[in-house]
Amino acid sequence: MNSKGVDKVMQLQHVSANTSGDLALSLAVGSVLQEVKVDIDGALYRYKMANIFESPSLWNNIALCFSARKKYVAAVSCLKRALYLNPFDWRMNYNLGLLNLQLRQFASAFHYLKTAATMSNGSSNVFTLLAICLENLDDEMNARQAHISATKSSLTNHTPVPIVNYAIYLFNKDSVEFRDVIIELLMEFEQSWIKRKQTAPEFDIEVMRAATRLADAMNLAAHMAWIKVEQHPPPPTVGTSLPQTGLVSMPPLPSTSTTSTAPSSNNAIATSSETTSTGKEQERLAAESTGDN
């Protein structure tokens, strides 16, 4: 959402500060507070003002608020409520898979991510998380296949994380045997970076650093267009290794928003047609509804 859109939504917040029962307004204002203003308490309060708690979008965004507070059990409970209300929304399964992956509950994460992959029509972020999950379950064959699927999907929308993740995965396996494939992946990343730079801001700094570090480890830094001489980092020292899981950057939990139909950041998933987030009263409600806090 652009700055003018944010300002107009915030004006609605002041005009309707005491208005309750308007789900769409609560979702719109809460989403801006949650994602743009990073005001979790304010977002939670706006979600409480909705007074309509049978909305999967509402429970989804409440889960994001609890996740931001690192209350993962409450977040999982809210997402299960959202999934109960709308079992055919792949984003709920994606969010549950991501949270279970963060909690290192790999079997549960695999269940939700597999469902999300089936429903999402080949989302690259889903497949790259599924690949990381399978790595931790010691299923190397399917992990690599998931990485390949994620990379193929990412090439069409210039998403960098799956490409870098797959390259790191191969580097950690055998940097000599898979050298040619890693070089090809870094070249694909370079092309995505060039195309992205022409129309949008550069990739996330964490992704750029990981790609640069990998290029250094492969002695390819001098040939990569995105590595500037003045920002060229020192080569990795002995004992320094790339992430063993291949995870560069966790894609954020997708919220539901009335204001956006395109990804809001380098790693974000496209939002849907409603918006979301609750305060201390809503936190109590989540505990009563799900049994977790």
LUMMAR-485975 format. One record per residue: x, y, z of N, C-alpha, C, O, CB in turn. Coordinates in steps of 0.05 Angstrom, whole numbers, padded with zeros to 5 digits, always signed. Each point is the difference from the previous one (the first is absolute). Glycine has a CB too. Layout:
XYZXYZXYZXYZXYZ...
END
This chain:
+00017-00024+00000-00017+00024+00000+00018+00025+00000+00020+00000+00015-00057-00025+00009+00030+00046-00041+00016+00024+00000-00007+00018+00024-00019-00006+00014+00022+00003-00064+00013+00024+00053-00003+00017+00024-00027+00014+00000-00011+00004+00022+00061+00003-00021-00061+00000-00024-00026+00013+00000-00022-00018+00009-00018+00007+00015+00034+00022-00052-00014-00055+00029-00019-00019+00009+00001-00005+00029-00020-00002+00014+00023-00019-00058+00022+00020+00055+00003-00003+00029-00012+00023+00015-00013-00004+00020+00055-00022-00028-00037+00051-00002-00010+00024+00014-00031-00001+00000-00012+00008+00020+00053+00018-00034-00053-00034-00008-00030+00000-00001-00011-00021+00019-00020+00005+00014+00022+00010-00061+00011-00038+00049-00010-00020+00019+00004+00009+00028-00018-00005+00017+00030-00031-00049+00010+00050+00038+00004+00010+00027-00020+00022+00007-00007+00003+00023+00056-00015-00027-00057+00028-00016-00021+00020+00005-00026-00014+00007-00015+00009+00018+00036+00022-00050-00027-00053+00019-00024-00016+00008+00002-00010+00028-00020-00001+00014+00014-00013-00061+00030+00008+00056+00003-00010+00028-00008+00022+00019-00014-00006+00020+00051-00024-00034-00028+00055+00010-00007+00021+00018-00030+00007+00000-00012+00006+00020+00059+00012-00026-00058-00019-00019-00029+00007-00002-00017-00022+00014-00020+00007+00012+00029+00017-00056+00000-00049+00042-00017-00022+00010+00014-00013+00024-00002-00025+00004-00016+00017-00050+00031+00024+00063+00015-00012+00023-00018-00016+00018+00009-00020+00012+00022+00058-00014-00056-00030+00005-00018-00014+00018-00021-00017-00014-00019-00009+00012+00026+00046+00020-00003-00041-00058-00019-00016-00016+00007-00029+00003+00023-00009-00005-00030+00047-00027-00013-00054+00039+00005-00029+00002-00020-00015-00018-00020+00011-00008+00037-00006+00055-00010-00029-00054-00018-00016-00016+00005+00001-00030-00014-00013-00015-00019+00019+00050+00052+00011-00044+00007+00002-00028+00025-00017-00006+00022+00009+00005-00043+00038-00008+00017-00071-00007+00022-00018-00004+00019+00010-00020+00025+00000+00004-00055-00038+00008+00020+00047-00035+00018+00010-00022+00017+00023+00009+00024+00001-00006-00058-00016-00027+00022+00034+00048+00016+00023+00010+00021-00009+00020+00022+00009-00001-00062+00021-00007+00032-00048+00026+00019-00009+00020+00023-00015-00013+00023+00003+00009-00060-00007+00024+00031-00012-00053+00021-00014-00014+00019+00019-00015+00024-00003+00001-00054-00036-00006+00019+00059-00008+00016+00019-00015+00018+00016+00018+00024+00002-00005-00059+00001-00030+00024+00009+00056+00015+00016+00019+00020-00017+00015+00024+00007+00003-00062+00025+00002+00029-00055+00004+00018-00018+00015+00024-00009-00017+00022-00002+00011-00061-00013+00016+00034+00009-00052+00022-00008-00018+00021+00021-00003+00024-00006+00000-00056-00024-00024+00023+00055+00021+00019+00022-00003+00016+00004+00026+00024+00003+00000-00055+00020-00032+00017-00024+00055+00014+00002+00026+00020-00022+00003+00022+00004+00011-00062+00019+00009+00032-00047-00028+00017-00024+00004+00024+00000-00018+00022-00005+00009-00063-00020+00005+00037+00030-00040+00021-00004-00020+00016+00025-00006+00024-00001-00006-00051-00035-00013+00014+00059+00020+00013+00025-00008+00010+00015+00025+00023+00008+00001-00052-00005-00042+00011+00001+00060+00008+00015+00025+00013-00018+00021+00012+00010+00018-00050+00020-00027+00037-00056+00005+00011-00020+00020-00010+00006+00028+00015-00001+00019+00026-00004-00048-00067+00011+00030-00013+00005+00026-00018-00024+00006-00023-00001-00007+00024+00052+00000+00011-00071+00020-00014-00025+00005-00024+00004+00019-00021-00011-00005+00064-00014-00003-00038+00040+00029-00022+00004+00020-00023+00015-00014-00024-00007+00005+00057+00008+00033-00027+00019-00054-00021+00015-00014-00015-00017-00019-00024+00002-00003+00051+00039+00008-00012-00058-00019-00013-00018-00020-00019-00020+00015-00022-00005-00009+00062+00009-00022-00030-00015+00053-00016-00019+00015-00026+00013+00010-00021-00012+00001+00063-00013+00012-00039+00050-00004-00024+00015+00010-00020+00004-00023-00024-00003+00004+00052+00027+00031-00018-00017-00059-00019+00003-00022-00014-00026-00008-00023+00001-00007+00052+00037-00010-00015-00060+00019-00013-00025-00006-00021-00007+00021-00021-00012-00006+00063-00004-00016-00037+00024+00047-00020-00004+00021-00025+00016-00007-00022-00009+00006+00058+00000+00028-00033+00033-00045-00022+00017-00006-00018-00012-00022-00023+00009-00003+00051+00031+00016-00018-00059-00027-00017-00012-00021-00025-00014+00011-00021+00001-00012+00062-00008-00016-00038-00005+00052-00022-00014+00013-00013-00022-00017-00022-00008+00005+00014+00051+00020+00023-00052-00045-00009-00022-00017+00023-00019-00002+00020+00005-00014-00052+00025-00013+00030-00052+00041+00024-00017+00003-00003-00027-00015+00012-00020+00008-00005+00041+00036-00023-00021-00065-00002-00024-00017+00012+00005-00027-00008-00011-00020-00034-00002+00044+00062+00031-00024+00014+00006-00025+00028-00013+00000+00016+00005+00018-00041+00039-00022+00031-00061-00016+00027-00012-00001+00022+00020-00003+00022-00003+00010-00043-00038-00029+00015+00063+00004+00020+00021-00004+00007+00013+00027+00023+00006+00005-00040+00002-00052-00003-00004+00063+00004+00013+00027+00018-00018+00017+00020+00010+00011-00064+00013-00014+00038-00049+00004+00016-00018+00017+00028-00003-00012+00019-00003+00015-00061-00021-00001+00045+00024-00040+00026-00001-00013+00018+00023+00009+00023-00005+00007-00044-00019-00046+00010+00048+00039+00016+00023+00007+00005+00002+00030+00021+00011+00008-00038+00012-00049-00002-00032+00057+00005-00002+00028+00024-00018+00006+00017+00005+00017-00067+00003-00007+00051-00030-00026+00023-00018+00003+00026+00014-00007+00021-00005+00013-00051-00034-00024+00030+00056-00009+00024+00015-00007+00009+00018+00023+00024+00003+00005-00038-00004-00053-00005+00013+00062+00007+00017+00023+00013-00017+00022+00020+00008+00012-00059+00023-00024+00027-00054+00018+00012-00017+00021+00027-00010-00009+00018-00002+00017-00064-00012-00002+00049+00009-00041+00026-00009-00009+00021+00022+00003+00023-00005+00007-00046-00026-00040+00015+00056+00027+00018+00022+00004+00009+00003+00029+00022+00009+00005-00044+00014-00044+00004-00030+00057+00007+00000+00029+00014-00025+00009+00006-00003+00024-00045+00033-00017+00044-00048-00026+00013-00026+00006-00017-00018+00018+00011-00017+00014+00033+00040-00019-00070-00019+00004-00019-00018+00014-00010-00020-00021-00022+00002-00010+00008+00034+00044+00031-00056-00040-00005-00017-00022-00023-00020+00005-00014-00007-00019+00062+00011+00007-00051-00013+00037-00022-00018+00006-00027+00013-00005-00018-00012-00012+00047-00011+00046-00032+00048-00025-00024+00015-00005-00004+00005-00030-00023-00002-00010+00027+00023+00055+00018-00016-00059-00002+00005-00029-00009-00025-00015-00017+00002-00017+00053+00032+00021-00026-00057+00004-00008-00025-00012-00030-00005+00005-00014-00009-00018+00061-00010+00023-00056+00024+00019-00028-00004+00007-00018+00017-00016-00021-00009-00010+00035-00003+00056-00006+00038-00050-00016+00018-00016-00001-00009-00029-00021+00002-00013+00033+00036+00044+00010-00048-00041+00001-00009-00028-00017-00025-00004-00013-00003-00021+00058+00023+00016-00046-00037+00025-00017-00024-00002-00029+00008+00000-00016-00012-00014+00051-00015+00037-00042+00048-00009-00027+00011+00000-00006+00011-00028-00022-00005-00011+00024+00016+00060+00017+00004-00061-00004+00011-00027-00003-00023-00020-00016+00002-00018+00043+00039+00031-00011-00062-00010-00001-00023-00019-00027-00014+00003-00011-00010-00020+00061+00005+00022-00060+00003+00022-00027-00012+00005-00021+00016-00015-00019-00012-00012+00034-00006+00057-00013+00044-00045-00020+00017-00012+00003+00000-00031-00020+00004-00014+00019+00024+00055+00025-00032-00051+00005+00000-00029+00021-00021-00006+00024+00007-00003-00037+00042-00001+00005-00074+00002+00020-00022-00005+00013+00000-00027+00018-00015-00005-00043-00011+00038+00014+00043-00052+00010-00001-00027+00019+00024-00007+00006+00004-00023-00048-00028+00010+00050+00039+00033+00018+00022-00004+00029-00010+00005+00006-00007+00023-00042+00042-00009+00052-00035-00035+00027-00012+00003+00017+00016+00019+00019-00011+00011-00023-00007-00058-00002+00044+00050+00017+00017+00017-00001-00008+00029+00020+00002+00014-00027+00035-00045-00016-00047+00040-00002-00010+00028+00019-00024+00004+00014-00002+00020-00062+00019-00017+00048-00035-00023+00017-00023+00002+00030+00009-00002+00017-00011+00014-00053-00018-00034+00041+00048+00003+00027+00011-00002+00010+00011+00027+00022-00006+00009-00030+00016-00058-00009+00007+00061+00007+00012+00025+00005-00021+00022+00019+00002+00016-00046+00039-00029+00009-00060+00014+00004-00022+00020+00025-00015-00005+00014-00008+00019-00064+00004-00014+00056-00001-00031+00025-00014-00006+00024+00016+00008+00020-00011+00010-00043-00011-00047+00022+00048+00032+00023+00017+00007+00004+00002+00030+00023-00002+00009-00032+00028-00051-00012-00023+00057+00002+00001+00029+00011-00026+00011+00017+00000+00018-00054+00033-00016+00026-00056-00012+00010-00026+00010+00029-00004-00008+00015-00014+00014-00061-00004-00017+00054+00029-00020+00028-00002-00008+00018+00016+00020+00021-00009+00007-00035+00003-00056+00004+00030+00057+00015+00016+00019+00001-00014+00027+00020+00003+00015-00034+00038-00039-00007-00056+00031+00000-00015+00025+00014-00027-00002+00001-00015+00019-00044+00038-00008+00054-00029-00035+00014-00025-00005-00018-00024+00003+00009-00022+00007+00033+00044+00009-00067-00018-00022-00019-00023-00001-00003-00007-00030-00019+00007-00013-00007+00009+00055+00046-00031-00051+00003-00004-00029-00021-00018-00012-00008+00005-00023+00056+00001+00029-00058-00026+00009-00021-00017-00011-00026+00016-00004-00013-00002-00021+00034-00037+00044-00028+00056-00003-00024+00016-00003+00004+00021-00022-00018+00005-00016+00008-00011+00064+00034+00018-00050+00006+00019-00021-00003-00012-00027-00011+00013-00018+00042+00011+00049-00022-00049-00034-00002-00013-00026-00029-00004-00008-00007+00004-00023+00051-00027+00032-00061+00015+00010-00028-00004-00005-00013+00025-00011-00014-00001-00021+00012-00033+00057+00006+00057-00023-00012+00025-00009+00012+00011-00026-00014+00009-00017+00004+00001+00065+00036-00012-00050+00013+00010-00024-00006-00016-00025-00003+00011-00022+00040+00006+00051-00040-00043-00025-00008-00017-00023-00028+00008-00010-00005+00001-00024+00033-00039+00042-00046+00043+00001-00027+00008-00007+00001+00028-00014-00014+00004-00020-00006-00030+00059+00036+00044-00028+00002+00027-00012+00012-00002-00028-00009+00015-00018+00015+00005+00064+00013-00038-00051+00012-00003-00026-00020-00010-00020+00000+00009-00023+00044-00018+00044-00062-00008-00012-00021-00011-00018-00020+00022-00008-00009+00001-00022+00015-00046+00043-00012+00062-00001-00021+00020-00005+00010+00026-00012-00016+00015-00012-00007-00034+00050+00049+00024-00037+00010+00027-00008+00008+00001-00029+00010+00021-00009+00005-00015+00056-00018-00027-00062+00007+00000-00028+00030+00006-00004+00007+00015-00019-00054-00001+00007+00064-00026+00028+00029+00002-00004+00013+00025+00010+00019+00010-00012-00027-00037-00027+00000+00037+00062+00013+00023+00012+00029-00007+00008+00005-00020+00013-00049+00037+00004+00063-00001-00026+00028-00006+00005+00007+00001+00029+00016-00016+00009-00005+00034-00054-00023+00000+00060+00006+00002+00029-00009-00025+00015+00013-00009+00018-00018+00059-00021-00018-00061-00006-00010-00024+00013+00019-00023-00005+00007-00015+00018-00054+00031-00023+00056-00019-00020+00018-00023-00007+00027+00003+00014+00012-00020+00007-00036+00016-00051+00034+00029+00047+00026+00002+00012-00001-00007+00030+00019-00011+00011-00007+00046-00045-00034-00028+00047-00004-00007+00028-00004-00031+00003+00010-00012+00018-00029+00058-00008+00005-00057-00030-00004-00029+00000+00026-00014-00003+00005-00021+00013-00051+00027-00032+00064+00005+00002+00026-00012-00003+00016+00000+00025+00014-00019+00007-00015+00033-00055+00001+00009+00063+00014+00002+00025-00011-00019+00020+00015-00012+00016-00005+00060-00025-00036-00051+00010-00013-00019+00018+00009-00029-00006+00007-00015+00018-00047+00046-00015+00041-00038-00029+00009-00027-00008+00029-00005+00006+00008-00022+00007-00043+00023-00042+00051+00020+00033+00029-00002+00008+00002-00009+00029+00015-00017+00007-00002+00052-00041-00029-00022+00051+00001-00006+00029-00012-00027+00006+00005-00012+00021-00008+00061-00012-00014-00060-00027-00011-00027+00003+00018-00021-00014-00007-00023-00002-00039+00043+00005+00070-00011-00012+00020-00018-00012-00011-00014-00026+00007-00022-00006+00012+00015+00051-00037+00021-00059-00010-00010-00025+00014+00016-00023-00012+00018-00011-00033-00032+00032+00070+00006-00027+00016+00016-00018-00010+00001-00028+00000+00020-00014+00039-00031+00043-00049-00012-00039-00010-00001-00027-00023+00019-00005+00000+00015-00019+00015-00063+00017-00035+00046+00020-00023+00018-00004+00006+00029+00007-00012+00018-00010-00017-00057+00021+00049+00043+00007+00008+00027+00007+00011+00014-00025-00006+00023-00006+00015-00037+00054+00009+00000-00062+00011+00011-00025-00021+00005-00021+00000+00021-00014+00043-00044+00024-00062+00005-00012-00021+00004-00020-00017+00024+00007-00009+00015-00018+00008-00065+00009-00004+00054+00035-00015+00024+00008+00015+00025-00005-00011+00020-00009-00011-00047+00044+00049+00027-00031+00016+00023-00007-00001+00006-00030-00002+00023-00008+00033-00034+00046-00031-00010-00054-00001+00004-00029-00027+00012-00008-00001+00019-00016+00032-00058+00009-00053+00029+00019-00026+00011-00006-00002+00029+00009-00012+00017-00014-00008-00062+00019+00031+00052+00018+00000+00028+00010+00015+00018-00019-00008+00022-00005+00004-00039+00052+00027+00007-00056+00017+00017-00018-00014+00005-00027+00001+00022-00010+00040-00041+00032-00054-00002-00033-00015+00004-00025-00022+00021+00003-00004+00016-00018+00015-00064+00005-00025+00047+00036-00022+00019+00004+00011+00028+00004-00013+00019-00008-00015-00056+00028+00051+00039-00007+00011+00027+00006+00010+00014-00024+00002+00025+00000+00011-00042+00045-00005+00003-00066+00011+00013-00024-00021+00017-00014+00008+00019-00014+00024-00057+00009-00057+00032+00007-00021+00015-00014-00006+00026+00014-00009+00020-00013-00010-00063-00003+00023+00045+00043-00007+00024+00015+00024+00013+00013-00003+00017+00017-00042-00035-00010+00069+00008-00014+00025+00012+00010+00002+00000+00030+00007+00020+00013-00006+00009-00053-00008-00052+00052+00001-00003+00029+00028-00012+00007+00006-00022-00010-00057+00016+00014+00068+00020+00012+00027-00009+00003+00005-00022+00020+00018-00016-00003-00006+00061-00010-00029-00047+00034+00005-00018+00022+00003-00029-00009+00019-00013+00008-00044+00045+00022+00006-00043-00046+00003-00028-00008+00026-00006-00015+00012-00021+00003-00061+00018-00005+00057+00022-00015+00025-00004-00015+00024-00002+00018+00017-00018-00002-00037+00042-00037+00022-00005+00058+00023+00000+00018-00001-00024+00019+00020-00012+00006-00019+00063-00009-00025-00057+00012-00003-00023+00018+00010-00026-00013+00014-00016+00012-00053+00038+00010+00031-00026-00047+00008-00024-00015+00030-00001-00004+00013-00021+00003-00058+00020-00026+00056+00024+00016+00029+00002-00004+00016-00007+00026+00020-00014-00001-00028+00049-00035-00002-00024+00059+00013-00006+00025-00003-00029+00007+00018-00013+00011-00027+00060+00005-00015-00058-00021-00004-00029+00005+00020-00017-00015+00012-00018+00012-00061+00027-00005+00053-00003-00033+00020-00015-00015+00028+00005+00009+00016-00019+00000-00047+00021-00039+00037+00022+00047+00027+00006+00010+00006-00016+00025+00022-00011+00003-00025+00058-00022-00016-00048+00037+00004-00016+00025+00001-00030-00005+00013-00014+00015-00037+00050+00009+00012-00045-00046+00001-00028-00007+00028-00007-00011+00014-00017+00010-00063+00017-00020+00056+00013-00012+00026-00005-00013+00006+00023-00019-00010-00001-00023+00005-00050+00028+00021+00070+00003+00004+00024-00017+00016-00007-00025-00001+00015-00019+00000+00013+00060+00016-00050-00041+00015-00008-00023-00017-00014-00021+00000+00006-00023+00041-00010+00052-00056-00016-00019-00017-00015-00018-00022+00017-00013-00006-00003-00024+00015-00037+00052-00020+00059-00012-00023+00016-00011+00009+00028-00008-00016+00018-00002-00014-00044+00032+00056+00029-00035+00010+00027-00006-00014+00012-00024-00007+00024+00000+00051-00037+00019-00047-00002-00041-00012+00011-00024-00029+00008+00005-00009+00021-00010+00038-00050-00017-00044+00014+00043-00028+00007+00006-00001+00025+00017-00017+00017-00005+00004-00066+00002+00032+00051+00022+00000+00024+00018+00006+00025-00017-00012+00021+00004+00027-00050+00035+00004+00027-00057+00007+00022-00017-00025+00008-00017-00005+00024-00003+00054-00038+00001-00063-00005-00009-00024+00006-00015-00021+00014+00017-00013+00018-00009+00022-00059-00020-00012+00032+00054-00019+00012+00018+00008+00029+00006-00017+00018+00001+00006-00063+00019+00036+00050-00015+00010+00027+00005-00004+00018-00024-00006+00024+00003+00039-00042+00030-00030+00007-00057-00005+00016-00024-00030+00007-00002-00008+00022-00009+00047-00044-00014-00056+00002+00030-00029+00006+00000-00007+00021+00020-00017+00017-00004+00008-00064-00011+00022+00045+00039-00005+00021+00020+00009+00027-00010-00014+00020+00004+00020-00054+00032+00016+00035-00050+00010+00025-00011-00020+00012-00021-00005+00024+00001+00052-00040+00006-00058-00001-00024-00019+00009-00019-00026+00010+00013-00011+00021-00008+00030-00053-00025-00028+00018+00054-00023+00009+00015+00006+00027+00013-00018+00018+00001+00004-00066+00007+00038+00051+00003+00007+00025+00013+00000+00023-00020-00009+00022+00006+00037-00047+00027-00017+00021-00057+00001+00021-00020-00028+00008-00009-00006+00024-00002+00050-00042-00014-00061-00002+00011-00028+00006-00008-00015+00014+00022-00015+00019-00005+00016-00058-00026+00003+00030+00056-00014+00012+00023+00010+00029+00004-00016+00017+00006+00011-00063+00015+00030+00051-00025+00012+00026+00005-00012+00021-00019-00002+00024+00007+00044-00045+00010-00050+00013-00041-00010+00018-00020-00028+00010+00007-00008+00022-00008+00035-00045-00026-00042+00008+00050-00028+00007+00005-00008+00003+00030-00021+00011+00006+00011-00035-00048+00028+00015+00060-00008+00000+00028+00026+00002+00017+00022-00002-00010-00063-00026+00000+00037+00032+00037+00024+00001+00017+00015-00027+00000-00011-00020-00009-00013+00053+00038+00049-00032-00021+00016-00024+00001-00010-00020+00019-00017+00005+00017+00056+00022-00030-00029-00052+00011-00008-00021+00018+00007+00006+00029+00016+00018+00005-00010-00051-00043-00018+00018+00055+00006+00003+00029+00030-00002+00005+00014-00017-00012-00060-00002+00023+00056+00035+00008+00028+00001+00006+00011-00026+00009+00023-00008-00006-00028+00056+00017-00011-00063+00004+00008-00027+00010+00005-00019-00023+00018-00016+00000-00043+00024+00043+00007-00007-00063+00003-00017-00023+00025+00007-00016+00015-00017-00008-00065+00012+00006+00054+00031-00001+00024+00010-00015+00026-00009+00014+00019-00008-00013-00046+00047-00004+00027-00037+00043+00024-00008+00015+00005-00030-00003+00023-00008-00003-00030+00045+00036-00014-00053-00031+00003-00029-00003+00011-00007-00028+00017-00017-00003-00054+00010+00036+00026+00020-00053+00008-00006-00028+00029+00009-00004+00016-00014-00013-00063+00020-00003+00055+00017+00028+00027+00010-00002+00019-00019+00014+00022-00006-00010-00039+00053+00008+00009-00056+00025+00017-00019+00015+00005-00026-00015+00021-00012+00000-00038+00033+00043-00005-00031-00055+00003-00024-00016+00018+00004-00024+00016-00017-00006-00062+00004+00021+00043+00036-00029+00017+00006-00023+00029+00001+00009+00018-00009-00015-00055+00034-00007+00042-00013+00046+00028+00001+00010+00011-00028+00005+00022-00006-00007-00032+00050+00028-00007-00061-00009+00009-00028+00006+00006-00015-00025+00016-00019+00000-00043+00020+00042+00013+00006-00064+00004-00014-00026+00021+00014-00017+00005-00008-00023-00052-00008+00025+00060+00038+00008+00019+00016-00014-00011+00012-00026+00013+00001-00021+00022-00031+00040-00060+00039-00017-00014+00012-00023-00007+00029+00004-00014+00012-00017-00004-00057+00007+00026+00056+00033-00009+00027+00007+00007+00021-00021-00016+00018-00006+00021-00031+00053+00018+00010-00060+00009+00019-00019-00017+00001-00026+00000+00019-00015+00046-00025+00033-00062-00016-00022-00016-00002-00024-00029+00007+00004-00016+00000-00019+00048-00035+00004-00040+00040+00040-00028+00005+00006-00007+00030+00000+00014+00016+00013-00015-00058+00014-00019+00050-00043-00006+00028-00005-00009+00014+00026+00004+00024+00002-00015-00035-00049-00002-00003+00065-00012+00014+00023+00021+00006+00022-00006+00015+00018-00037-00038-00028+00067+00012+00008+00020+00005+00020+00016+00024-00007+00015+00000-00020-00012-00049+00031-00006+00071+00004+00015+00024-00005+00027-00001+00014+00003-00012+00021-00046+00038-00024+00063-00014-00009+00027-00001+00010+00002+00011+00028+00014-00011+00017+00003+00014-00064-00030+00020+00052+00003+00013+00026-00015-00015+00022+00005+00004+00023+00000+00039-00047-00024-00060+00016-00015-00015+00020+00008-00030+00000-00013-00016+00012-00025+00048-00018+00060-00038-00008+00008-00028-00002+00010-00011+00027+00019+00010+00011-00006-00002-00059-00027-00028+00059+00008-00011+00027+00024-00017-00002+00006-00011-00022-00054+00013+00036+00062-00006+00008+00023-00018+00000-00009-00029-00005-00022-00007+00008+00047+00038+00023-00007-00047-00043-00008-00028-00004-00003-00015+00026+00012+00008+00020+00012-00008-00063-00041-00021+00043-00005-00015+00025+00026-00012+00011+00016-00011-00015-00062+00002+00000+00050+00011+00041+00023-00011+00013-00004-00030+00005-00022-00011-00004+00032+00055+00026+00012-00057-00014-00001-00029+00005-00020-00005+00023+00001+00014+00020+00046-00021-00036-00065-00012+00012-00020-00006+00021-00026+00014-00004-00019-00006+00013+00056-00001+00018-00038+00026-00050-00024+00015-00006-00016-00015-00022+00012-00007-00020+00009+00051+00033-00045-00050-00008-00016-00015-00019-00027+00014-00005-00008+00016+00016+00030-00059-00002-00034+00037-00036-00026+00010-00006-00021-00015+00017+00006-00021+00010+00009+00033-00057-00039+00000+00049-00020-00013+00017-00005-00029-00008-00004-00006-00023-00017+00050+00030+00021-00062+00013-00003-00028-00007-00028-00007-00010-00003-00019-00015+00037+00009+00050-00054+00025-00027-00027-00006-00009-00006+00013-00027-00019-00007-00013+00005+00004+00060+00032+00021-00056-00005+00014-00025-00021+00022+00003-00008+00011-00021+00020-00053-00003-00020+00048+00048-00021+00020+00003+00012+00028+00001+00015+00007+00018-00043-00040+00007+00023+00049-00046+00010+00027-00001-00018+00019+00015+00009+00015+00017+00012-00025-00061-00046+00010+00037-00019+00019+00013-00027-00013+00001-00011-00008-00021+00038+00047+00004-00039-00040+00041-00026-00011+00003-00021+00019-00013-00001+00023+00008+00015-00046+00034-00029+00014-00062-00021+00017-00010-00020+00007+00022-00007-00017+00015+00013-00003-00061-00014+00045+00048-00018+00008+00021-00027-00013-00003-00008-00007-00022+00032+00050+00026-00037-00047+00018-00027-00011-00001-00018+00018-00016-00001+00024+00005+00007-00045+00040-00020+00011-00065-00018+00017-00016-00024+00008+00016-00015-00017+00010+00031-00005-00052-00021+00048+00043-00024+00010+00013-00022+00003-00022+00006-00004-00023+00021+00028+00059-00051-00018-00027-00021+00004-00019-00007+00030-00001-00005+00012+00021-00013-00059-00013+00017+00059-00031-00002+00029-00002-00018+00008-00022+00000-00011-00022+00046+00015+00040-00062+00016-00013-00019+00011-00020+00015+00019-00019-00011+00008-00020-00027-00013+00052+00062+00012-00025+00013+00022-00014+00021-00009-00020+00011+00017-00015-00020+00011+00054+00016-00053-00040+00022-00008-00017-00005-00027-00012-00011-00018+00013+00042+00044+00015-00024-00029-00053-00002-00026-00014+00027-00009-00010+00002-00020-00015-00049+00031+00002+00068+00003+00021+00027-00007-00009+00018-00002+00025-00007+00011+00020+00000+00011-00065+00029-00037+00043+00018-00002+00023+00009+00027+00009+00007+00018-00016+00008-00062+00000-00014+00048+00043+00008+00026+00011+00030+00002+00005+00010+00021+00007-00055-00017+00012+00059-00027-00021+00029+00001+00004+00012-00022-00017-00013-00015-00014+00008+00032+00061+00032-00018-00046+00014-00019-00018-00009-00029+00004-00001-00015-00019+00040+00046+00020-00046-00038+00024-00006-00028+00006-00029-00005+00006-00008-00022+00007+00054+00017+00010-00062+00026-00019-00028-00002+00009-00017-00016-00020+00006-00002-00024-00001+00045+00047-00026-00055-00012-00019-00014-00017-00023+00020-00005-00006+00016+00016+00018-00062+00003-00023+00044-00043-00022+00018-00007-00023-00002+00020-00007-00022+00009+00020+00019-00057-00025+00025+00055-00022+00000+00019-00026-00004-00014-00002+00000-00024+00028+00030+00054-00047-00035-00013-00026-00006-00012-00019+00023+00001+00009+00023+00001-00003-00070+00011-00032+00042-00011-00019+00021-00003-00011+00011+00026-00018+00017+00000+00006-00038-00042+00023+00012+00065-00008+00012+00025+00025+00007+00016+00022-00007-00008-00065-00020+00009+00040+00042+00020+00023+00009+00016+00000-00009+00029-00021-00010+00009+00023+00049-00039+00020-00036+00047+00000-00009+00028+00018+00010+00023+00018+00016-00008-00032-00052-00016+00012+00029+00057+00016-00001+00025-00014+00005+00027-00023+00004-00007+00058+00012-00022-00033-00013+00075-00017+00002+00025+00015+00011+00024+00025-00004-00001-00052-00035-00017+00019+00051+00040+00013+00009+00025-00001-00020+00022-00005-00023-00005-00005+00070-00008+00013-00038+00037+00001-00018+00022-00027-00015+00003+00000-00023+00008+00033+00053+00015-00055-00017-00030-00026-00013+00002-00002-00022-00021-00010-00021+00005-00011+00064+00012+00032-00038-00042-00001-00020-00020+00019-00023+00007-00006-00023-00007-00005+00058-00028+00033-00029+00048+00018-00022+00009-00015-00018+00019+00003-00025-00002+00037+00055-00003-00057-00019+00023-00015-00016+00018-00021-00017-00016-00005-00023+00006+00011+00057+00031-00017-00021-00058-00020-00014-00016+00013-00024-00014-00012-00022-00002-00013+00065-00005+00049-00039-00004+00014-00022-00013+00005-00023+00019-00003-00023-00007+00025+00056-00024-00015-00027+00055+00005-00021+00020-00025-00015+00006+00000-00024+00003+00037+00051+00017-00060-00012-00017-00025-00013+00006-00010-00018-00023-00012-00021+00004+00001+00060+00026+00016-00029-00054-00010-00015-00024+00016-00024-00006-00010-00020-00011-00007+00062-00006+00044-00041+00023+00018-00021-00010+00013-00015+00023+00010-00022-00004-00003+00048-00036-00007-00015+00064+00012-00013+00023+00030+00005+00002+00013-00013+00017-00047-00022-00021+00045+00053-00013+00029+00006+00001+00004+00029+00003-00017+00016-00008+00028-00055-00020+00011+00047+00040+00007+00028+00003+00030+00004-00005+00010+00022+00001-00047-00015+00032
END
